[in-house]
Amino acid sequence: MVFPVRLAALLGAEVLIMTNAAGGLDPQCHPGQLTVVRDHINLSGRNPLRGEPPAGWGPRFPDMTNAYDPGLRGQLLDTIELGEGVYAGLAGPSYETPAEIRMLRTIGADLVGMSTVLEVIAARHMGMRCAVLSLITNLAAGVSDEPLDHEEVLEFGRAAANDVQRLLKRVLAAD
């Protein structure tokens, strides 16, 4: 999944703005809510920097302190009122169990999904500034009494597509 990110960086891209679908861990959040990612927890068991990436791509051990660029986050947060949270990236492809969600909340996660983290690591390794906008498409397992339904997740994504597109156009036009 990091090939397109690395290719974009090699072609001269300096900024990566991504979107994702995520489960919300806070009972106060709701499907359809947009949230800016401020940090992540990589629980995927993978890292795109394993092995020997070419030295010209970036430092062997890149600093991830500001993996999610504060300036880009600020632009998103200034454009419309958005939530902000920590994204936990898991390998998937199954949804999490209620016990896993309780553990994620305990370690500081606000959102959970199966994407994003590896792409951001690769982008930061190559010197790109990153911002990620998460669409909460469901409350995570055990947060509500409702069973998880992948079709509902997809429907929330489709329903929010135009709003996300308008937001990103406003952010990109402001730069």
C-alpha positions in Angstrom: 0.0 0.0 0.0 2.9 2.4 0.3 4.1 2.1 -3.3 1.9 5.1 -4.5 3.0 7.2 -1.6 6.7 6.5 -2.4 6.1 7.1 -6.1 4.4 10.4 -5.4 7.4 11.5 -3.2 9.9 10.4 -5.8 8.0 12.5 -8.4 8.2 15.6 -6.2 5.1 15.6 -4.0 5.8 17.3 -0.7 2.4 17.0 1.0 0.2 13.9 1.5 -3.5 14.5 2.4 -5.4 11.2 3.0 -8.9 10.2 4.0 -10.0 7.1 5.6 -13.0 5.4 7.2 -12.7 4.7 10.9 -14.6 3.2 13.8 -15.3 5.6 16.7 -14.3 4.6 20.1 -16.1 7.4 22.0 -19.8 6.8 22.6 -20.3 10.6 22.0 -19.1 10.4 18.4 -21.4 9.5 15.6 -21.3 8.0 12.2 -20.8 10.7 9.6 -18.5 12.8 11.9 -15.2 14.0 10.4 -12.1 13.9 12.6 -8.6 15.1 12.0 -5.9 12.6 13.0 -3.3 14.1 15.3 -1.3 10.9 16.0 -1.4 7.2 15.5 -0.7 3.9 17.2 0.7 1.3 14.8 -0.7 -2.1 15.9 -0.6 -3.6 12.5 2.6 -5.7 13.2 4.1 -4.2 10.1 6.4 -1.3 9.2 7.2 -0.1 5.6 10.8 0.7 6.7 11.8 -2.9 7.4 14.6 -4.2 5.3 17.0 -1.7 3.6 15.1 1.1 1.9 17.4 3.2 -0.4 19.4 5.7 1.7 18.2 8.5 -0.6 14.6 8.0 0.5 15.2 9.4 4.0 16.8 8.7 7.3 17.0 5.1 8.6 15.1 6.0 11.7 12.8 9.0 10.9 11.3 11.1 13.7 7.6 10.6 13.9 6.9 13.3 16.5 4.9 15.4 14.1 3.9 12.6 11.7 0.7 14.5 11.2 1.8 18.0 10.3 0.5 20.6 12.8 0.2 23.3 10.1 -1.9 21.1 7.8 -4.0 19.9 10.8 -4.6 23.6 11.7 -5.7 24.3 8.2 -8.3 21.5 8.4 -9.4 22.5 11.8 -9.8 26.2 10.8 -11.9 25.4 7.7 -14.8 23.8 9.6 -15.4 22.5 13.0 -13.9 19.0 13.2 -13.0 16.6 15.9 -9.3 15.6 16.5 -8.0 12.3 17.7 -5.5 9.4 17.8 -5.9 6.7 15.1 -5.1 3.1 16.0 -4.1 1.1 12.9 -4.7 -2.7 13.0 -4.1 -5.3 10.4 -7.7 -6.4 9.8 -9.6 -7.5 7.8 -12.0 -8.3 10.6 -13.6 -5.7 12.8 -12.3 -5.6 16.4 -13.8 -7.3 19.4 -15.3 -5.3 22.3 -12.2 -6.3 24.4 -9.9 -5.0 21.8 -11.8 -1.7 21.7 -11.6 -1.4 25.5 -7.8 -1.9 25.2 -7.5 0.7 22.5 -9.4 3.3 24.5 -7.1 2.5 27.5 -4.0 3.1 25.5 -5.3 6.4 24.1 -6.9 5.7 20.8 -10.0 7.6 19.6 -10.4 6.0 16.2 -9.7 2.6 14.8 -9.1 1.4 11.2 -7.1 -0.9 8.9 -5.3 1.7 6.8 -3.3 5.0 6.9 -0.5 4.2 9.4 1.9 2.5 7.0 1.3 5.1 4.3 2.1 8.0 6.8 5.2 6.2 8.0 6.5 5.9 4.4 5.5 9.5 3.5 7.3 10.9 6.6 10.3 8.7 5.9 10.5 10.4 2.5 10.1 13.9 3.9 6.4 14.5 3.1 4.1 16.6 5.3 1.0 14.6 6.1 -2.6 15.2 7.1 -5.4 12.7 7.5 -9.1 13.2 7.7 -11.1 10.3 9.1 -14.8 9.8 8.6 -16.3 7.9 11.4 -18.5 5.3 9.7 -19.5 3.3 12.7 -19.2 3.1 16.5 -16.6 0.4 17.3 -17.6 -3.0 18.7 -19.1 -2.8 22.1 -19.4 1.0 22.1 -23.0 0.6 21.1 -25.4 -2.3 21.2 -25.7 -2.3 17.4 -23.9 -5.1 15.5 -21.3 -4.0 13.0 -22.5 -4.1 9.4 -20.0 -3.5 6.6 -22.7 -2.3 4.2 -23.6 0.4 6.6 -20.0 1.4 6.8 -19.8 1.7 3.0 -23.1 3.6 2.9 -21.8 6.3 5.4 -18.7 6.6 3.2 -20.7 7.2 0.1 -23.1 9.6 1.9 -20.1 11.7 3.1 -18.1 11.8 -0.1 -19.4 15.1 -1.3 -18.8 16.8 2.1 -15.3 15.5 2.2 -14.6 16.6 -1.3 -15.9 20.1 -0.6 -13.8 20.4 2.6 -10.6 19.3 0.8 -11.3 21.7 -2.1 -11.6 24.6 0.5 -8.4 23.5 2.3 -6.4 23.2 -1.0 -7.7 26.5 -2.3 -6.6 28.2 0.9 -3.0 27.2 0.4 
